């Protein structure tokens, strides 16, 4: 199953399940996960991961998350994506993780960015 292979078994006690850089780069490249950027539209427009969709935290609704594949959340530095993750998990979305380095970490590790 893609979910278990990509994200492994989620531990219910884990406060913030994370996805690492290499795993996110691979999953976004091969389309095995949906990348959801929770920054505001002007931040998203300034540069985002190729193929990412924008669901800003300021109006975040877990029911808008893609349902056909696991989801990786990202923001600028990790705090907003972690908040969105908690919100998604409390709404019953177990197949969601966040990238704790955010776009700052993504850029520092030379991840692809589009505008």
Residue pairs with C-beta under 8 A, 6 or more apart in sequence:
2 32
2 69
2 70
3 70
3 95
6 23
6 27
6 32
6 33
6 70
7 17
7 19
7 70
7 95
7 97
10 17
10 94
11 17
16 82
16 85
16 86
16 98
16 100
17 85
17 96
17 97
17 98
18 97
18 98
18 99
18 100
19 27
19 33
19 72
19 97
19 98
19 99
21 99
21 101
21 105
21 106
21 109
21 111
24 33
24 35
24 49
24 72
24 74
24 99
24 106
24 111
25 111
25 112
26 32
27 33
27 70
27 72
28 35
28 49
28 50
28 51
28 52
28 72
31 51
31 69
32 69
32 70
33 69
33 70
33 71
33 72
34 53
34 65
34 66
34 68
34 69
34 70
34 71
34 72
35 49
35 51
35 52
35 53
35 71
35 72
35 74
36 52
36 53
36 54
36 55
36 65
36 66
36 71
36 72
36 73
36 74
36 84
37 44
37 48
37 49
37 52
37 53
37 54
37 55
37 73
37 74
37 75
37 103
38 54
38 55
38 56
38 57
38 60
38 73
38 74
38 75
38 80
38 81
38 84
39 48
39 54
39 56
39 57
39 75
39 76
39 80
39 103
40 56
40 58
41 54
41 56
43 76
43 103
44 52
44 54
44 56
45 115
46 115
47 103
47 107
47 113
47 114
47 115
48 54
48 103
48 113
48 114
48 115
49 74
49 103
49 106
49 111
49 112
49 113
49 114
50 112
50 113
50 114
52 74
53 66
55 61
55 64
55 65
55 84
57 75
57 80
57 83
57 84
60 84
60 87
62 87
62 88
62 91
62 92
62 93
63 91
65 71
65 88
65 93
65 96
69 95
70 95
70 96
70 97
71 88
71 93
71 95
71 96
71 97
72 96
72 97
72 98
72 99
73 81
73 84
73 85
73 88
73 96
73 97
73 98
73 99
74 81
74 98
74 99
74 102
74 103
74 106
75 81
75 84
75 102
75 103
76 102
76 103
76 104
77 101
77 102
77 103
77 104
77 105
78 98
78 99
78 100
78 101
78 102
78 105
81 98
81 99
81 100
81 102
82 98
82 100
84 98
85 96
85 97
85 98
88 96
89 96
99 105
99 106
101 108
101 109
103 113
106 113
107 113
